[in-house]
Amino acid sequence: MDMPKQTDRERLADLESRRRKLDDEVEIARRALRGKYAALVPELAVETLTEREFRDLLGQAIRAGGAPALAALKALPALPR
């Protein structure tokens, strides 16, 4: 038996519903990935930075892109101990 053809309005509602579900899946995946990265922080000596420096450092690195930011940071001289 053939399914009745959807109206444009029904098709739009179906597409919008699927988009909302995909948006939810994207958000779940984004939070999981961010949680995974956040779990790395306890292993880092972040106490040597202020909260603002930490936030700015990560923000600028993300803005520039991981590889270029890492290359720029590696080119800096190491601090004397």
Secondary structure, 3 states (H helix, E strand, C coil): CCCCCCCHHHHHHHHHHHHHHHHHHHHHHHHHHHHHHHCCHHHCCHHHCCHHHHHHHHHHHHHHCHHHHHHHHHCCCCCCC
